[in-house]
Amino acid sequence: MREKAQGALGQLTDQIEETLIAVFLGLMTLITFANVIARYIFNDNILWALEATVFLFAWMVLLGASYCVKKSLHLGVDILINALSPGAKKAVGLIAVTACLVFCALLLKGSWDYWYPFATKRAFLEVNDVPMPDFLQFLASWFNEGELYEKIPRFIPYAVLPLSLTLMTYRFFQAGWWILRGEQTSVIASHEAEELLEETAHPAGKEG
């Protein structure tokens, strides 16, 4: 029901978000596997593998946090919330969303202030190991006065900070709207989600 109500823009952001998380996870697995093969079979090492994996992990986790807001997968304690009336439950949900939005706004401001210098006056700063792909060298003329990058500039991996927090802020606005309309009651994992996970993990036990 919620998916249908989101519209084309909401569905597009959902697809982009889910695809990026899957791509980052796949790349992490592939790079780590390749580095293990290189180290233990060929007695070699992919120098940039560790740093690339760290950046990919950061992107996956930070984008995944907003995905969990969308799916109400963040863990929480709802024993008191479940004892409230529907009206009080909605009010508590909206208060929680408001607090989360304030928190996200503060983090978004801080992340922008941290990232922006790397995209302007510090755009020449590079990461330690990950080489700059040739197809991204056009960024040198935009940010580095035409001087080619040897390693990836830091503003590329660090961009996940303002990007993910912008997306998370949008997701909390979305969750607040759904709570206001009565389409969900909170932003944490419900007992229905826990039961679904339990059924998925132990299907045989339920059948017996």
ZAPA-419483 format. One record per residue (C-alpha): z, y, x. Coordinates in nm, 2 decimals, padded with zeros to 4 digits. Each point is the difference from the previous one (the first is absolute). Layout:
N
{atom {Z, Y, X}}
...
! end
This chain:
208
{atom {00.00, 00.00, 00.00}}
{atom {00.09, 00.24, 00.27}}
{atom {-00.30, -00.08, 00.20}}
{atom {-00.23, 00.09, -00.29}}
{atom {00.18, 00.33, -00.05}}
{atom {-00.04, 00.11, 00.36}}
{atom {-00.37, 00.09, -00.04}}
{atom {-00.27, -00.02, 00.26}}
{atom {00.18, 00.21, 00.26}}
{atom {00.31, -00.21, -00.02}}
{atom {-00.19, -00.33, 00.03}}
{atom {-00.19, 00.14, 00.29}}
{atom {00.32, 00.09, 00.19}}
{atom {00.14, -00.34, -00.08}}
{atom {-00.30, -00.18, 00.15}}
{atom {00.00, 00.22, 00.31}}
{atom {00.37, -00.06, 00.05}}
{atom {-00.01, -00.37, -00.04}}
{atom {-00.31, -00.04, 00.21}}
{atom {00.15, 00.20, 00.29}}
{atom {00.32, -00.20, 00.00}}
{atom {-00.20, -00.32, 00.01}}
{atom {-00.23, 00.13, 00.28}}
{atom {00.30, 00.11, 00.21}}
{atom {00.17, -00.34, -00.05}}
{atom {-00.32, -00.18, 00.09}}
{atom {-00.06, 00.21, 00.31}}
{atom {00.36, -00.05, 00.12}}
{atom {-00.03, -00.38, -00.04}}
{atom {-00.34, -00.01, 00.18}}
{atom {00.10, 00.22, 00.29}}
{atom {00.33, -00.19, 00.05}}
{atom {-00.18, -00.33, -00.01}}
{atom {-00.26, 00.11, 00.24}}
{atom {00.26, 00.13, 00.24}}
{atom {00.19, -00.33, -00.01}}
{atom {-00.32, -00.19, 00.07}}
{atom {-00.08, 00.24, 00.29}}
{atom {00.35, -00.03, 00.15}}
{atom {00.06, -00.38, -00.03}}
{atom {-00.35, -00.14, 00.04}}
{atom {-00.18, 00.25, 00.23}}
{atom {00.31, 00.14, 00.17}}
{atom {-00.11, 00.35, -00.09}}
{atom {00.13, 00.27, -00.23}}
{atom {-00.15, 00.25, -00.24}}
{atom {00.16, 00.31, 00.13}}
{atom {-00.03, 00.20, -00.32}}
{atom {00.10, -00.28, -00.24}}
{atom {00.38, 00.08, -00.03}}
{atom {-00.05, 00.37, -00.06}}
{atom {-00.28, -00.06, -00.25}}
{atom {00.22, -00.25, -00.19}}
{atom {00.29, 00.25, -00.01}}
{atom {-00.23, 00.26, -00.15}}
{atom {-00.15, -00.24, -00.25}}
{atom {00.35, -00.12, -00.10}}
{atom {00.11, 00.36, -00.06}}
{atom {-00.30, 00.07, -00.22}}
{atom {00.05, -00.32, -00.19}}
{atom {00.37, 00.06, -00.06}}
{atom {-00.02, 00.36, -00.09}}
{atom {-00.30, -00.05, -00.24}}
{atom {00.17, -00.31, -00.13}}
{atom {00.31, 00.20, -00.09}}
{atom {-00.21, 00.21, -00.25}}
{atom {-00.16, -00.32, -00.13}}
{atom {00.35, -00.14, -00.07}}
{atom {00.08, 00.31, -00.20}}
{atom {-00.31, -00.05, -00.21}}
{atom {00.09, -00.37, -00.06}}
{atom {00.38, 00.07, -00.04}}
{atom {00.07, -00.24, 00.28}}
{atom {00.27, 00.19, 00.19}}
{atom {00.33, -00.18, -00.01}}
{atom {00.29, 00.16, -00.18}}
{atom {00.32, -00.08, -00.20}}
{atom {-00.05, 00.03, -00.37}}
{atom {00.32, -00.16, -00.14}}
{atom {00.12, 00.33, -00.13}}
{atom {-00.34, 00.12, -00.12}}
{atom {-00.05, -00.31, -00.21}}
{atom {00.32, 00.08, -00.19}}
{atom {-00.13, 00.34, -00.11}}
{atom {-00.18, 00.08, -00.32}}
{atom {-00.37, 00.05, 00.02}}
{atom {00.03, 00.38, -00.01}}
{atom {00.27, 00.01, 00.27}}
{atom {-00.21, -00.25, 00.20}}
{atom {-00.30, 00.23, -00.02}}
{atom {00.21, 00.30, 00.11}}
{atom {00.14, -00.18, 00.30}}
{atom {-00.35, -00.11, 00.09}}
{atom {-00.13, 00.36, -00.01}}
{atom {00.30, 00.12, 00.21}}
{atom {-00.08, -00.27, 00.26}}
{atom {-00.36, 00.10, 00.01}}
{atom {00.09, 00.37, 00.04}}
{atom {00.23, -00.09, 00.29}}
{atom {-00.28, -00.21, 00.16}}
{atom {-00.25, 00.29, -00.04}}
{atom {00.24, 00.24, 00.17}}
{atom {00.05, -00.25, 00.28}}
{atom {-00.38, -00.05, 00.03}}
{atom {-00.07, 00.37, 00.00}}
{atom {00.24, 00.05, 00.29}}
{atom {-00.15, -00.28, 00.20}}
{atom {-00.35, 00.12, -00.08}}
{atom {00.08, 00.35, 00.13}}
{atom {00.15, -00.15, 00.31}}
{atom {-00.28, -00.24, 00.06}}
{atom {-00.26, 00.27, -00.04}}
{atom {00.18, 00.23, 00.24}}
{atom {00.01, -00.29, 00.25}}
{atom {-00.36, -00.11, -00.04}}
{atom {-00.18, 00.34, -00.03}}
{atom {00.05, 00.11, 00.37}}
{atom {-00.16, -00.33, 00.11}}
{atom {-00.31, 00.09, -00.21}}
{atom {-00.02, 00.36, 00.13}}
{atom {00.15, 00.13, 00.33}}
{atom {00.10, -00.35, 00.13}}
{atom {-00.32, -00.18, -00.11}}
{atom {-00.07, -00.08, 00.36}}
{atom {00.30, -00.24, 00.02}}
{atom {-00.10, -00.37, -00.01}}
{atom {00.18, -00.32, -00.06}}
{atom {00.09, -00.22, 00.30}}
{atom {-00.23, -00.30, -00.03}}
{atom {-00.23, -00.02, -00.30}}
{atom {-00.35, 00.10, 00.11}}
{atom {-00.20, 00.25, -00.20}}
{atom {-00.29, -00.17, -00.19}}
{atom {-00.34, 00.16, 00.06}}
{atom {-00.07, 00.05, -00.37}}
{atom {00.31, 00.23, -00.02}}
{atom {-00.10, 00.22, 00.30}}
{atom {-00.14, 00.26, -00.24}}
{atom {00.36, 00.10, -00.05}}
{atom {00.00, 00.14, 00.36}}
{atom {-00.23, 00.28, -00.10}}
{atom {00.22, 00.08, -00.30}}
{atom {00.34, -00.02, 00.16}}
{atom {-00.03, -00.01, 00.38}}
{atom {-00.26, 00.27, 00.08}}
{atom {-00.27, -00.27, 00.06}}
{atom {00.19, -00.19, 00.27}}
{atom {-00.03, -00.37, -00.07}}
{atom {00.32, -00.20, -00.06}}
{atom {00.08, -00.30, 00.22}}
{atom {00.28, -00.12, -00.23}}
{atom {00.05, 00.06, -00.37}}
{atom {00.14, 00.34, -00.06}}
{atom {00.35, -00.01, -00.14}}
{atom {-00.08, 00.19, -00.32}}
{atom {-00.19, -00.31, -00.13}}
{atom {00.29, -00.25, 00.00}}
{atom {00.25, 00.27, -00.08}}
{atom {-00.20, 00.10, -00.31}}
{atom {00.17, -00.28, -00.19}}
{atom {00.31, 00.21, -00.03}}
{atom {-00.12, 00.28, -00.23}}
{atom {-00.26, -00.23, -00.16}}
{atom {00.25, -00.27, -00.10}}
{atom {00.26, 00.25, -00.12}}
{atom {-00.26, 00.18, -00.21}}
{atom {-00.09, -00.32, -00.16}}
{atom {00.36, -00.10, -00.05}}
{atom {00.07, 00.34, -00.16}}
{atom {-00.30, -00.06, -00.24}}
{atom {00.14, -00.35, -00.08}}
{atom {00.34, 00.14, -00.09}}
{atom {-00.16, 00.26, -00.23}}
{atom {-00.19, -00.29, -00.15}}
{atom {00.31, -00.21, -00.05}}
{atom {00.18, 00.30, -00.15}}
{atom {-00.28, 00.04, -00.25}}
{atom {00.01, -00.37, -00.09}}
{atom {00.38, 00.02, -00.05}}
{atom {-00.04, 00.31, -00.22}}
{atom {-00.26, -00.19, -00.21}}
{atom {00.22, -00.31, -00.03}}
{atom {-00.24, -00.22, 00.20}}
{atom {00.26, -00.09, 00.25}}
{atom {00.38, 00.06, 00.04}}
{atom {00.06, 00.04, 00.37}}
{atom {-00.16, 00.01, 00.34}}
{atom {00.17, -00.32, 00.14}}
{atom {-00.08, -00.36, -00.04}}
{atom {00.09, -00.13, -00.35}}
{atom {00.15, -00.34, -00.08}}
{atom {-00.34, -00.09, -00.14}}
{atom {-00.15, 00.04, 00.34}}
{atom {00.28, -00.20, 00.16}}
{atom {-00.06, -00.28, -00.25}}
{atom {-00.37, 00.00, 00.06}}
{atom {00.06, -00.03, 00.37}}
{atom {00.24, -00.28, -00.06}}
{atom {-00.25, -00.18, -00.22}}
{atom {-00.27, 00.04, 00.26}}
{atom {00.22, -00.13, 00.27}}
{atom {00.13, -00.30, -00.20}}
{atom {-00.26, -00.10, -00.25}}
{atom {00.09, -00.37, 00.01}}
{atom {00.36, 00.06, -00.08}}
{atom {-00.09, 00.18, -00.32}}
{atom {-00.24, -00.27, -00.11}}
{atom {00.27, -00.27, 00.05}}
! end
